[in-house]
Amino acid sequence: MATKIPGNTQSILKHWHESVPDDRLAHLVRDAGRAFNKRLQVRLQKNNVSFGHWTFLRILWTSDGLTQKELSDLAGVMEPTTFSAIQAMEALGYVVRKQKPDNRKNMYVYLTTKGRALKKTLVPLAVDVNHVAVHGVSQAELLTTRKVLLKVIENLAQEEAQMDGRPPAP
């Protein structure tokens, strides 16, 4: 027996299938991203981790010891947002901020043992959301989707660089 889909999701699906089947890709990507984020957020909340903290933890698990500016850039958020999140994560014991002896200007953010340990619990939650999301989608469809989305990102980044007066990438 199939699980009943929530009303708001049914409305979104109906909108895409019937009302605007050829609407802009940006809207479809936004709705898919929101659905991913919502499902992950529910899982994270059960572990007392906010979605905003997840973003920074995920980055630090692969690149520990970044400046707040570097974290902001990688997360795609403004520095005040990063500052607030890092303060909260520090209070929770997930990160510490330190200056390097050779660079007193910048504060660097490092995971604590507690912050590193969250990876073992939280990453499987994201894997689960991805697994649910691609149920019934073939490997070939996934590869094509990934290739197309990466090309879209590349095209938009090149346009951004051109608008900023930088030379286009080779």
PLY file of the C-alpha trace (Angstrom):
ply
format ascii 1.0
element vertex 170
property float x
property float y
property float z
element edge 169
property int vertex1
property int vertex2
end_header
0.00 0.00 0.00
1.40 3.39 -1.00
1.93 6.07 1.63
-0.30 9.13 1.30
1.61 12.14 -0.04
1.09 15.37 1.99
-1.31 17.89 0.44
1.27 20.61 -0.17
3.51 18.15 -2.02
0.54 16.90 -4.04
-0.17 20.49 -5.05
3.43 21.06 -6.14
3.47 17.83 -8.16
0.13 18.65 -9.79
1.41 22.13 -10.63
4.50 20.69 -12.35
2.71 17.87 -14.17
-0.41 19.73 -15.28
-0.20 23.49 -14.96
3.34 24.26 -16.08
5.02 21.14 -17.43
7.44 23.31 -19.44
8.10 26.00 -16.83
11.63 27.16 -16.09
14.13 24.64 -14.80
15.10 26.99 -11.96
11.70 26.59 -10.32
11.81 22.80 -10.55
15.33 22.69 -9.11
14.23 25.01 -6.28
11.25 22.79 -5.42
13.40 19.64 -5.53
16.00 21.31 -3.30
13.34 22.40 -0.83
11.97 18.85 -0.67
15.46 17.44 -0.04
16.16 20.05 2.63
12.83 19.54 4.37
13.29 15.78 4.64
16.86 16.16 5.90
15.83 18.88 8.33
13.26 16.56 9.93
15.93 13.89 10.42
18.48 16.37 11.77
15.99 17.82 14.27
15.52 14.35 15.75
19.24 14.52 16.53
19.05 18.11 17.86
21.08 19.54 14.97
19.82 22.49 12.95
19.93 22.47 9.17
22.17 25.56 9.24
24.68 23.78 11.45
24.61 20.75 9.13
25.85 22.92 6.28
28.91 24.08 8.22
29.60 20.68 9.80
29.58 19.05 6.37
32.17 21.53 5.11
34.37 21.21 8.20
34.32 17.40 8.03
36.19 17.68 4.74
38.17 20.91 5.36
38.73 21.54 9.06
40.49 24.73 10.13
38.93 27.26 7.77
38.46 30.96 8.37
34.94 32.25 8.87
35.17 33.94 5.46
36.20 30.67 3.79
33.30 28.92 5.51
30.91 31.64 4.32
32.12 31.32 0.75
31.86 27.52 0.73
28.41 27.58 2.36
27.18 30.34 0.05
26.04 32.57 2.91
26.95 36.00 4.22
29.63 36.33 6.91
27.21 37.53 9.64
25.19 34.33 9.13
28.36 32.27 9.48
29.42 34.22 12.57
26.07 33.55 14.30
26.10 29.87 13.37
29.70 29.40 14.54
28.90 31.12 17.85
25.97 28.75 18.40
28.00 25.71 17.33
30.77 26.75 19.70
28.25 26.98 22.56
27.06 23.46 21.68
30.63 22.18 21.78
30.84 21.31 18.06
33.61 23.77 17.12
36.27 26.02 18.58
37.71 29.21 17.12
41.45 29.74 17.29
44.06 32.09 15.91
47.17 30.66 14.32
50.45 31.87 15.83
51.65 33.06 12.42
48.35 34.77 11.54
46.75 36.74 14.37
44.37 38.49 11.96
42.03 35.60 11.17
40.04 33.27 13.38
40.05 29.65 12.25
37.21 27.25 12.96
38.06 23.71 14.06
35.82 20.78 14.88
35.90 19.43 18.40
35.80 15.71 19.12
32.04 16.13 19.60
31.69 17.90 16.24
33.70 15.22 14.43
31.67 12.46 16.12
28.43 13.88 14.69
29.53 12.78 11.21
28.95 9.12 12.07
25.34 9.89 13.04
24.39 12.62 10.56
25.89 11.53 7.24
23.72 8.38 7.13
20.67 10.64 7.48
21.63 12.51 4.30
22.39 9.23 2.54
18.92 8.03 3.53
17.25 11.16 2.11
19.13 10.70 -1.16
18.12 7.04 -1.27
14.46 7.95 -0.76
14.67 10.73 -3.36
16.03 8.53 -6.14
13.77 5.55 -5.54
12.56 4.33 -8.94
15.13 6.37 -10.87
17.56 4.38 -13.01
21.33 4.72 -12.73
21.44 6.12 -16.27
18.83 8.77 -15.38
20.81 9.72 -12.28
24.04 10.06 -14.26
22.31 12.22 -16.88
20.66 14.38 -14.22
23.97 14.89 -12.44
25.75 15.74 -15.70
23.06 18.26 -16.67
22.99 19.94 -13.26
26.78 20.23 -13.17
26.69 21.84 -16.63
23.99 24.27 -15.47
26.14 25.25 -12.47
29.19 25.66 -14.70
27.28 27.82 -17.21
25.94 30.09 -14.48
29.38 30.38 -12.85
30.91 31.36 -16.19
28.23 33.99 -16.71
28.87 35.32 -13.20
32.60 35.54 -13.91
31.95 37.41 -17.15
29.61 39.83 -15.39
32.30 40.44 -12.77
34.80 41.21 -15.54
36.87 38.06 -15.14
38.05 36.18 -18.22
36.00 33.07 -19.10
37.33 29.69 -17.99
39.04 27.59 -20.69
0 1
1 2
2 3
3 4
4 5
5 6
6 7
7 8
8 9
9 10
10 11
11 12
12 13
13 14
14 15
15 16
16 17
17 18
18 19
19 20
20 21
21 22
22 23
23 24
24 25
25 26
26 27
27 28
28 29
29 30
30 31
31 32
32 33
33 34
34 35
35 36
36 37
37 38
38 39
39 40
40 41
41 42
42 43
43 44
44 45
45 46
46 47
47 48
48 49
49 50
50 51
51 52
52 53
53 54
54 55
55 56
56 57
57 58
58 59
59 60
60 61
61 62
62 63
63 64
64 65
65 66
66 67
67 68
68 69
69 70
70 71
71 72
72 73
73 74
74 75
75 76
76 77
77 78
78 79
79 80
80 81
81 82
82 83
83 84
84 85
85 86
86 87
87 88
88 89
89 90
90 91
91 92
92 93
93 94
94 95
95 96
96 97
97 98
98 99
99 100
100 101
101 102
102 103
103 104
104 105
105 106
106 107
107 108
108 109
109 110
110 111
111 112
112 113
113 114
114 115
115 116
116 117
117 118
118 119
119 120
120 121
121 122
122 123
123 124
124 125
125 126
126 127
127 128
128 129
129 130
130 131
131 132
132 133
133 134
134 135
135 136
136 137
137 138
138 139
139 140
140 141
141 142
142 143
143 144
144 145
145 146
146 147
147 148
148 149
149 150
150 151
151 152
152 153
153 154
154 155
155 156
156 157
157 158
158 159
159 160
160 161
161 162
162 163
163 164
164 165
165 166
166 167
167 168
168 169
